[in-house]
Amino acid sequence: MSGSFSVRGTVVDAIRQTMTRAEIVVSQGKISAVNPLSGPAEPGEPYILPGFIDSHVHIESSMLVPSEFARLAVVHGTVATVSDPHEIANVCGIEGVEFMIENGRTVPFKFNFGAPSCVPATIFETAGATLDAAAVRALLQRDEIRYLSEMMNFPGVLYKDPEVMEKIAAAHAVGKPVDGHAPGLRGETAKQYIDAGISTDHECFTADEALDKLKYGMKIIIREGSAAKNFEALIGLLNDHPDEILFCSDDKHPDSLVLGHINQLCARAVARGIDIYKVIKAACINPVKHYKLDVGLLQPGDHADLILVHDLKTFKVQATYINGVEVARDGVTKISAPASGLINHFHCEPRLEADFAIPAPAGTPVIVPVIEALDGQLITNKLMLEAKVEDGQLVSDTERDILKMVVVNRYNPAPVATAFIKNFNLKKGALASSVAHDSHNIVAVGVDDESLCKAVNLVIAHRGGVSYADENNELIVPLPVAGLMSNEDGYKVAEQYSNIDKMTKDAGSTLGAPFMTLSFMALLVIPHLKLSDKGLFDGDSFSFV
């Protein structure tokens, strides 16, 4: 806890919709008084806001353990997250959730973890763990578990799968909200999903879809992450629905987190002419009220969770306080994190180049289903295109940008699953990753089997990571914590990631975030076509092709 101190500035109170020059007095980590000041603001005097909250994020996707995520996030005024430990739970089960909670406790930051609802996400892939309804109910009994994480199995909700409904009922029984995940659901099916007691969705691609869900009483979380970007499509909704909109990143890679966080969404919203009080509601107030977070909102008696910003246009942060402790000042983090322990689940032997071969069927032309990756979206398209045949094998075609994609089971010995994908635009080499939502097997895309084999084996050798390999280069960012996160300094990891991202783009990739996009190409619960370790999967029919 901090001692006593005070800060002066223009207090932006989004609840009362006032701006008042005042002195906020902090004692023992809480706001003891907000005393109005007379006279004009002094030169350089800051605006004082509640701290920003990321209303839905998978910490694991930053490739940083929670303590390192916090060190980077506080610089941008983030004081809390609503964090779904779904990724590490799919790898390491309850032990993984425990790891996240315990690591988060080592730093002054307000992590609010959920009970993962879909482990495994589907039965159509190999995961490292299973959390049944009994395990989820036990998690929800814990005070530090604040909600039931995104219910991705929306078919299970619509068809009233007993296990799914039991998990939802367990959350309702202890008065904790249930997060949604229902991309594309509209009309009566959306209503049915929401009526099951599911309160939010961060997967809307269009304003019309979001309006449909708002109409039935759902809150909409506007997502702007490293891969999925829905801000432009949805931000206009904040004008008419200021109490039902929240902001999130969902997935934020480390290089992106170094540059900014929820503060960037605030700046963009204000630039669009949206009222400042509505913006602050989405970024700071609504998450606290919806999830009943133990985060202060600048009221006397609240925890002193506040930020000082230079202006209400750029939202450049001067200082961040959590429970009255100054955790960042002028772009420099003041959090020192202890060394992280390790946890993993990686049982995978090195692969041979021959493992990646696809024998060509008899007859020509050979028409194959091709995944079309979309930059900035998790959704993919399904194309039917002619494959390139060479020496009796189906191979990558760099001229038409139809590249081989593989998924390698990281938990058990198994054949390599193969398919083809478009829009990665690599002209040489391959990239691979053990961050592959949601079961986190190894996913890779490449122009030839030699490069694919090299990239995959780099990941296997380090028991997790993101890698790039070609004829002359091999580079990896090791992720030894569950094959998802580094235990190194967050700024160092961000630099390593920037380097490998540049190498991939130098090899031809035109995607904004190639590794982030790659990580979602095995995400079966998002249509239309994805690849699991068991084969090519149609997200519309929820069956293998």
PEKA-V881359 format. One record per backbone hydrogen bond with DSSP energy under -1.0 kcal/mol. CO is the residue of the C=O (numbers start at 1). NH is the residue of the N-H. Records with the same first field share a line. If there is no record, write none. Layout:
# PEKA-V881359
CO: NH  NH
This chain:
# PEKA-V881359
5: 26
7: 24
9: 22
10: 48
11: 20
13: 17  18
18: 13
20: 11
21: 37
22: 9
23: 35
24: 7
25: 32  33
26: 5
27: 30
29: 304
30: 27
31: 301
33: 25
35: 23
42: 45
46: 10
47: 309
48: 12
49: 307
52: 79  80
54: 82
56: 250
57: 84
58: 61
59: 62
60: 63
63: 486
65: 69
66: 70
67: 71
68: 72
69: 73
70: 74
73: 76  78
74: 77
77: 52
79: 110
80: 54
81: 112
82: 57
83: 114
85: 89
86: 90
88: 92
89: 93
90: 128
93: 96  97
94: 98
95: 99
96: 100
97: 101
98: 102
99: 103
100: 104
101: 105
103: 106
104: 107
107: 109
109: 111
110: 81
112: 83
113: 146
115: 149
119: 131
132: 136
133: 137
134: 138
135: 139
136: 140
139: 142
142: 145
147: 115
148: 179
150: 152
152: 154
153: 157
154: 158
155: 159
156: 161
157: 160
161: 165
162: 166
163: 167
164: 168
165: 169
166: 170
167: 171
168: 172
169: 173
171: 176
172: 175
177: 148
178: 199
179: 151
182: 185
186: 190
187: 191
188: 192
189: 193
190: 194
191: 195
194: 197
199: 219
201: 221
206: 210
207: 211
208: 212
209: 213
210: 214
211: 215
213: 218
214: 217
219: 201
220: 246
222: 248
223: 230
228: 225
230: 234
231: 235
234: 237
235: 238
236: 239
237: 241
241: 244
244: 220
246: 222
247: 55
248: 224
249: 251
250: 58
251: 226
253: 257
254: 258
256: 260
261: 264
262: 266
263: 267
264: 268
265: 269
266: 270
267: 271
268: 272
269: 274
270: 273
275: 279
276: 280
277: 281
278: 282
279: 283
280: 284  285
281: 286
282: 247
283: 53
285: 289
286: 290
287: 291
288: 293
293: 295
299: 302
302: 31
303: 305
304: 324
305: 51
306: 321
307: 49
308: 318  319
309: 47
316: 310
318: 330
319: 308
320: 327  328
321: 306
322: 325
325: 322
327: 334
328: 320
329: 332
332: 329
343: 482
352: 355
353: 356
354: 357
358: 394
366: 387
368: 385
370: 383
371: 422
372: 381
374: 377
376: 229
381: 372
383: 370
385: 368
388: 395
390: 393
392: 360
393: 390
397: 402
402: 397
403: 421
404: 446
405: 419
406: 444
407: 417
408: 442
410: 347
417: 407
419: 405
420: 371
421: 403
422: 373
429: 447
430: 469
431: 445
432: 467
433: 443
436: 440
442: 408
443: 433
444: 406
445: 431
446: 404
448: 452
449: 453
450: 454
451: 455
452: 456
453: 457
454: 458
455: 459
456: 460
457: 461
458: 462
459: 464
460: 463
464: 479
465: 434
466: 477
467: 432
468: 475
469: 430
473: 470
475: 468
477: 466
480: 482
481: 484  485
485: 481
489: 493
490: 494
491: 495
492: 496
493: 497
494: 498
495: 499
496: 500
497: 501
498: 502
499: 503
500: 504
501: 505
502: 506
503: 507
504: 509
505: 508
507: 427
513: 517
514: 518
515: 519
517: 520
518: 521
519: 437
520: 523
521: 531
522: 524
523: 526
527: 380
528: 539
530: 537
532: 535
535: 532
536: 545
537: 530
538: 542  543
543: 538
